[in-house]
Amino acid sequence: MFFRKPSPLHSLPSPTPPSFSKSKHPHNHKLTYTLFFSLFLLPWLLLLHRHLTPSQKHAATPCHPSRPLFYILPLPSRFNLQLLHNCQNLNIYTNMCPHVANNGLGQPLSTPSWYATHQFIGEMILHARLENHPCRTSDPHAARLFYVPFYGGLHASSVFREQNLTLRDALAVDLVDFVQSQPWWQRHSGKDHFVALGRTAWDFMRTEDGEDFGANIFLNLPSVGNMSVLTVERNPWHGHNQFAIPYPSYFHPKTLSDMLTWQNTVRQRPRPHLFSFVGGTRPNLAKAKVRDHIITQCDTSERCVLVRCASGDARCHDPMQVLEVMSKSTFCLQAPGDSFTRRSTFDSILAGCIPVFFSEHTAYTQYVWYFPTERDTYSVFIDEREVNEGKKRIEDVLVGIEEKEVEKMREVVIGLIPKLTYTHPNASGDVGFEDVVDVALQHLSHLLDESRSFGSADI
């Protein structure tokens, strides 16, 4: 089984709320109260209107022919927005209030388009992106796909320690009951529905005979098996309807120009370090044993930069410093940790650093929609067993790759950045490149084509 991943970022201070004092003039009391109430209520009404009504912002922007029209299923707020009211308790490790800000992008950094984005917040970002997407339709009859905006990951992380399993599972069970009650479910038995989860599949697949690490049973419910489930890590063996999407990194551009500027920046960066590792050990976790060897080998090499996340190194919790280390490295080591996958994989690619994997399940069996089939074109694979048994030294493998091949791989990595990026939700219409969400929509549409014939009946 798998332990929960703690947040890689320290909780950022949330803005101090404005303070209000009572009027000292009795005859102005009603007016002051009315103004106060109006000012307090207006932002929430605008927020609810933006999230719960079809967006017309990009009505004039046509949907690209290669992408399907989709409909956002209206859900009672208890399944998404209402959860944010208790943001300080959404995660047992950290206060999530700073991280749910800006539609899940988190707190803005000093550079435009950059945010301190939490690794497990993707479901919020995807929701916001879909709300303003040019392929969104307000007519469910015209929709090819139906998006279920359930914040299942945020809810799951808030009830990991709930001992009453019925209570822990309750919201997920209610969600499925609600979705099945809608007329659009009946059209294709939910096969045209999809949901996105910001956490790993293991957090939603509790088994009766396994240890209880806080998971609920959402992905075990029979009806969910009909839907497509987007998750940052799929079960490689029992995830027939699970499709891995990238962890959100820190860059959320609004324009093609922003993207091209960043790609050129990392392309031109000097890389004085052969390889680097940002992470810590995982004691008593067998599948993370290779980390011990990685840290030892990196620490004793003059060509490696080691950032020990378990020893209080402040760089681990500073997005720009993490990227600074990676952008000066040719190769970035990506070892399994609490689960197979790592947000660091996407941080390294964002920095133009070639990822080095030690398990097939860190990327190759996961992000098949996003990474090239030819793994050697963008990554290096070193079997963790050979490292653990002392049969291979990481530095020897990396030194042996010719410079011309390294340059080719880096260019492929830099070319992957757009499709591994979550565009800013406020981006206007078609931004000029396909991002994480665009790629997912295309593949979800293809899944319908490849599935059994549905028949033509509609409601």
Secondary structure, 3 states (H helix, E strand, C coil): CCCCCCCCCCCCCCCCCCCCCCCCCHHHHHHHHHHHHHHHHHHHHHHHHHHHCCCCCCCCCCCCCCCCCEEECCCCHHHCHHHHHHHHHCCCCCCCHHHHCHHHCCEECCCCCEEECCCCCHHHHHHHHHHCCCCECCCHHHCCEEEECCCHHHHHHHCCCCCCHHHHHHHHHHHHHHHHCCHHHHHHCCCCEEEEECCCHHHHCCCCCCCCCCCCCHHHCHHHHHCEEEECCCCCCCCCCEEECCCCCCECCCCHHHHHHHHHHHHHCCCCEEEEEEECCCCCCHHHCHHHHHHHHHHCCCCEEEEEHHHCCHHHHCHHHHHHHHHCEEEEEECCCCCCCCCHHHHHHHCCCEEEECCHHHCCCCCCCCCCCCHHHCCEECCHHHHHCCCCCHHHHHHCCCHHHHHHHHHHHHHHCHHHCCCCCCCCCCCCCCCHHHHHHHHHHHHHHHCCCCCCCCC
